[in-house]
Amino acid sequence: MEYLPQQNRKLAGEDISDQISAEGKRVVILGGGDTGADCLGTAHRQGAEVVRQFELLPEPPEERADDNPWPQWPMILRTSAAHEEGGIRDYNILTKSLSGNGQRVEQLHAVRVDWTKGEDGRFQMAEVPGSEFIVEADLVLLAMGFLHPEHDGMLQQLGVELDGRGNVQVDDNKMTSVPGIFAGGDMVRGQSLVVWAIAEGRDVARGVDRYLTGASHLPRSSATT
């Protein structure tokens, strides 16, 4: 993400050559997190013509859902100071491709998606038939953060199965599709908090113990029960 550091250096008085500027442009930001919000605010201050922020996930509720109790992080809709400056926020959007003149982007091709929870409790994404659309864009900023673990290398060599988001798929014992190979944390959950990595690390230890001995006296972490 060169866009934000460049702006910070410019504000600090540095002379930035070939700066990425949103001035007079139709801007699309891919990613609904904090980095995306920073991009949105910066684009407005640079004088963008219009700014859109697309998020792959559904729009969060204004209040906690029943399956999101304290002390879990509240998965609710947040409006930052950057969002108060304006812009268009849209959810359930999957970007399919970009097109242009060979030098610059001109259009973003996307489709709307639905999320459903399977019997295993995991959410699965499916494209909505006939919902494809095109957005005119002069500048597309990628603010998606951690998408999924690196597939090339170890994961590819091991041959573990991945879920619909590209993360490593595991069973209740945190074992992957390859017997004897276990995973947890961001590798399985995606970008999250360190407390989840600690909790799932303990569950991995319990799963390994059960795999090797047939049983385990190690407790399942309270965060994953």
C-alpha positions in Angstrom: 0.0 0.0 0.0 2.1 2.9 -1.3 -0.8 5.4 -1.3 -1.0 6.2 2.4 2.7 6.4 3.2 3.2 8.7 0.2 0.6 11.1 1.6 2.1 11.0 5.1 5.5 11.8 3.7 4.1 14.7 1.6 2.4 16.1 4.7 5.8 15.9 6.5 7.3 18.1 3.9 9.0 15.6 1.6 9.0 16.1 -2.2 7.3 13.0 -3.6 7.9 12.1 -7.2 5.2 10.2 -9.1 2.8 10.5 -6.2 -0.5 8.5 -6.4 -3.2 11.2 -6.3 -7.0 10.9 -6.2 -7.5 14.5 -7.4 -10.4 14.6 -9.9 -10.6 10.8 -10.1 -13.3 8.2 -9.6 -11.8 6.1 -6.8 -12.8 2.6 -5.8 -11.4 1.1 -2.6 -11.4 -2.6 -2.2 -11.6 -3.5 1.5 -13.8 -2.3 4.3 -11.4 -2.2 7.2 -9.4 0.6 8.9 -6.9 0.8 6.0 -9.8 1.3 3.6 -11.2 4.0 5.7 -7.9 5.8 5.8 -7.8 5.6 2.0 -11.3 7.0 1.8 -10.5 10.0 3.9 -7.2 10.7 2.1 -8.9 10.5 -1.3 -11.5 13.0 -0.2 -8.9 15.4 1.0 -7.0 15.1 -2.3 -10.1 16.2 -4.2 -11.5 12.9 -5.6 -14.6 13.2 -7.8 -16.3 10.3 -6.2 -15.1 7.6 -3.7 -16.6 4.1 -3.4 -15.6 1.5 -0.8 -16.4 -2.1 -1.5 -16.5 -4.8 1.1 -16.7 -8.6 0.3 -18.5 -9.4 3.6 -22.1 -8.5 4.5 -22.9 -5.1 6.2 -22.5 -5.6 10.0 -25.5 -5.0 12.2 -25.9 -1.9 14.3 -26.1 -4.0 17.4 -24.5 -7.2 18.5 -25.9 -10.4 17.1 -27.0 -13.2 19.5 -24.0 -15.3 18.4 -21.5 -12.4 19.1 -21.7 -12.0 22.9 -19.3 -10.2 25.2 -16.3 -10.7 25.6 -16.0 -11.3 21.8 -15.0 -8.4 19.7 -18.3 -6.6 18.7 -19.0 -7.2 15.1 -21.1 -4.1 14.5 -21.3 -1.4 11.9 -18.8 1.4 12.6 -18.7 4.8 11.0 -15.3 6.4 11.3 -14.4 10.1 11.0 -13.3 9.3 7.4 -16.7 7.9 6.6 -18.3 11.0 7.9 -16.5 13.0 5.2 -18.6 11.2 2.6 -18.2 8.3 0.1 -20.3 5.3 -0.9 -20.0 2.1 1.1 -21.2 -1.1 -0.4 -21.2 -4.7 0.9 -21.3 -8.2 -0.5 -19.2 -7.2 -3.5 -16.7 -9.5 -5.2 -14.4 -7.9 -7.7 -13.9 -10.1 -10.8 -11.5 -8.1 -13.0 -10.2 -4.7 -14.0 -10.1 -3.3 -17.5 -8.5 -0.3 -19.1 -6.5 1.0 -22.1 -3.3 -0.9 -21.3 -1.9 2.0 -19.4 -4.6 3.0 -16.9 -7.6 1.3 -15.3 -10.9 2.5 -16.6 -13.5 0.0 -15.3 -14.0 -2.4 -12.4 -16.1 -5.5 -13.0 -17.8 -7.0 -10.0 -20.7 -9.2 -8.8 -22.8 -9.4 -5.7 -22.5 -12.3 -3.4 -24.6 -14.1 -0.7 -23.1 -15.6 2.5 -24.8 -18.6 4.1 -23.7 -20.7 7.2 -23.2 -24.4 6.6 -23.9 -27.2 9.0 -20.3 -27.0 10.2 -20.9 -23.4 11.2 -18.6 -22.0 8.5 -19.9 -19.3 6.2 -19.8 -20.0 2.5 -19.9 -17.4 -0.3 -21.9 -17.7 -3.5 -22.2 -15.3 -6.4 -25.7 -14.0 -7.0 -26.8 -14.9 -10.6 -27.4 -11.9 -12.8 -25.9 -9.4 -10.4 -22.8 -8.5 -12.4 -22.1 -4.8 -12.8 -19.4 -2.4 -13.9 -18.1 0.7 -12.2 -16.1 3.4 -13.9 -12.9 3.9 -12.1 -9.7 5.9 -12.6 -8.0 4.7 -9.4 -8.4 1.4 -7.6 -6.8 1.0 -4.2 -6.3 -2.4 -2.7 -6.9 -2.3 1.1 -7.8 -5.9 1.7 -5.2 -6.6 4.3 -4.6 -10.3 5.0 -6.5 -12.3 2.3 -5.4 -15.8 3.2 -2.1 -17.7 3.9 0.4 -18.1 1.2 -0.6 -21.1 -0.9 2.7 -21.5 -2.8 5.3 -23.5 -1.1 4.5 -25.4 2.1 0.7 -25.6 1.8 0.9 -26.6 -1.9 3.5 -29.2 -1.1 1.5 -30.7 1.7 -1.7 -30.8 -0.4 -4.0 -29.6 2.4 -7.6 -28.6 1.4 -8.6 -25.0 1.6 -12.0 -23.4 2.4 -13.9 -21.0 0.3 -11.9 -18.1 1.6 -8.5 -19.7 0.8 -7.7 -20.5 4.4 -6.6 -24.0 5.6 -9.6 -26.2 6.3 -9.5 -28.2 9.6 -11.8 -30.5 11.5 -13.0 -30.2 15.1 -9.5 -31.4 16.3 -7.8 -28.7 14.2 -6.4 -31.4 11.8 -6.2 -30.6 8.1 -7.2 -32.9 5.3 -3.7 -34.5 5.6 -3.6 -36.8 8.6 -1.1 -35.7 11.2 -1.0 -32.1 9.9 -2.7 -29.5 12.2 -3.3 -25.8 11.8 -4.8 -22.9 13.7 -4.8 -19.1 14.1 -4.7 -16.9 11.1 -3.9 -19.9 8.9 -7.4 -21.2 9.6 -9.4 -18.2 10.7 -8.0 -15.5 8.5 -6.8 -12.1 9.9 -7.8 -11.9 13.5 -6.6 -11.2 17.0 -3.6 -12.7 18.8 -5.9 -14.1 21.5 -7.6 -16.3 18.9 -4.2 -17.6 17.8 -3.3 -18.4 21.4 -6.7 -20.2 22.0 -6.4 -22.2 18.8 -2.8 -23.0 19.5 -4.0 -24.7 22.7 -6.7 -26.5 20.7 -4.1 -27.7 18.2 -2.1 -29.2 21.1 -5.2 -31.0 22.3 -5.9 -32.3 18.8 -2.3 -33.5 18.5 -2.5 -35.2 21.9 -5.7 -37.0 20.8 -4.2 -38.0 17.5 -1.1 -39.5 19.1 -2.7 -41.1 22.2 -6.3 -41.6 21.3 -7.5 -39.2 24.1 -6.5 -36.0 25.8 -6.9 -34.5 29.2 -6.0 -31.0 27.9 -9.0 -28.7 28.0 -10.6 -27.2 24.9 -10.0 -23.4 25.0 -13.0 -21.5 26.2 -12.8 -19.2 23.1 -13.6 -22.0 20.7 -16.2 -24.0 22.6 
